[in-house]
Amino acid sequence: MNRTELRPYAPAELEAMEARLALRMTARLTERAAALPQDVSERLRFAREQALQRAQAARAASSATTSASAAVDNGGSTLTLGNPQDGRPGWWVQIAAWMPLLVLVGGLVLIQRIHTQNQIAAAAEIDASILADDLPPAAYSDPGFVEFLKTPRD
């Protein structure tokens, strides 16, 4: 079995694939539009024009935000907060991707500590009640005492 390497597509490749998909979809819609009544086809045409305008506006807005990356110049070195040109996400995106895992691990550690503290508190309460009782601690390990506790009282 030949494994293909997954790689992120360049914006130009994505745009070309979107254009091919749009051409295929419009060809299918045009084929089916001939059987529709006139009023339905007019509403569809109007909706299609509005969708194309919205898509162009969204495409223009997304290209403006990806091209506007923040850069800080410190003596010749550059810190890019936006989408770098090599296609890899910025350092803050990588930190944001690891953040849920870190929160999960921290939560599990906190739950374990709370559980341990509750067990220690319960054991301390039992020890305190045994030491404060009138019976000596050796009575609790006596087999006769266990039988005494199992017998029903009248």
N, C-alpha and C positions, 0 to 999 in steps of 0.2 A: 504494500500500500504506500503510495507516494504522499507524503505530507506536504501540504502547501503552507508556506509561511504567511501568517496573518500580518498585514502591515496597514497602517493608516493611509487612507487615500489623500492625495493632494487636493487642494480646493479646485483646481482646474479639472481633475479627473471626476470629482464629485459633481461638478457642474455639467460636465459632458454626459455623465450617466443620467442625471436628472433630465437633461434635454432629450436624450433618447427615450426615456420613460414617458416624458410628456408627449413626444411625437407618437409613440405607440398608443397611448391613451386617447389622444385626440383623433387618431385614425379610427379606432374602435367606436368612439362616441359619434363620429361623423357617419359611420356606416349605420349605426342604430338610429340616428336622428331623423333619417328620411321617413321612418314609420310613425313619427310622433305628430300630433296635431300642431297647427300653426301657433296657437297661444302658448303651448307648453315649450315649443322650440324657441320662441322669443324670450320667455322667462329664463330658459337655460342659457341662451346666448348672453343675456344681460348678466346673469350670475357668473358665467365664465369670464366675462370681461372684468367684473369686479374682483374675482379671484386672482386673475392675472395681475391686476394693478396692486393688490395686496401682496402677492408673492414678490413682485419687483421691489416694492417698498421694503419688505422684510429682508430681501437679499441685499439691498443697498445698506440697510441698517446693520446687518450682521457683518458685512465686509468693512464697514466703517469702524465697528467696535473691535474686530480682530486686528485691523491695521493700526489702530491707535493703542500702542503698547507703551507703558510707562517705563522710562529708562532713566537711571541715575548714573551720572558720570563721576567716578572717584579716581582721579589720577590715571586715566586711561582704561580702567576696568568698567564694565557696564553691567548693571543689574536689570534684567528684563522681567517685568511682572506680567506681561501679556503673553500672547501665544508666540513662541520663538519661530524663526523662519525654518528650522530643521524639522518641524512637525511634532516635536516632543513637547509635552505640557511644561509649564513653568514650575518652579520649585514650590510655590504656594499651592498649586493644584495637587502636587504629590503629597504635601503635608495634609491637605484637606482630605485626600483619599485614605490616608492612614489614621486620621482622627477617630472615626467610629470604632476601629479595632482597639485603639488605645483606651477609649472610654469604656469599651466592653471589658477589657482586661482589668482596668482600674475598678470597675464596678464589681467584678467577681472577687477581686482581692478584698475589697471593702466588705462584701457579704461574708466572706470566709472569716474575716477578723471579728465581725459582729457575732457570727455564730459561735466562734470560739469563746468570746467574752460571755455570751449567754450560758454556754456549758460550764464555764468556770464559776459564774454566779450561782447556777443551780447546784453545783457540787459544794460550794461554800455554804449555801443555805442548808443543805442536807447535813453537812458536817457540823454546823452550828446547832441544828436541832438535836443531833445525836449527843453532842457534848453537853447541851443544856438539859437533857432528859434525866429522869431519876434512875434509869437503868444504867448499869455500867456497859461500856462498849463491848465487852466480852459476851454479854447476854445475846447480842444480835447474831453472833456466830454459833450459838448453841443450837443443836438440832431439836432439842425439846422446845425451844422458844418458837422455832419455825412451825412446829406442829401445833403449838398453842395458838399461834396466829391463824392457822388454817381451820381450826375447829370453830363451829358456829357458837355464838354466845346466846344463852337463854335469857 
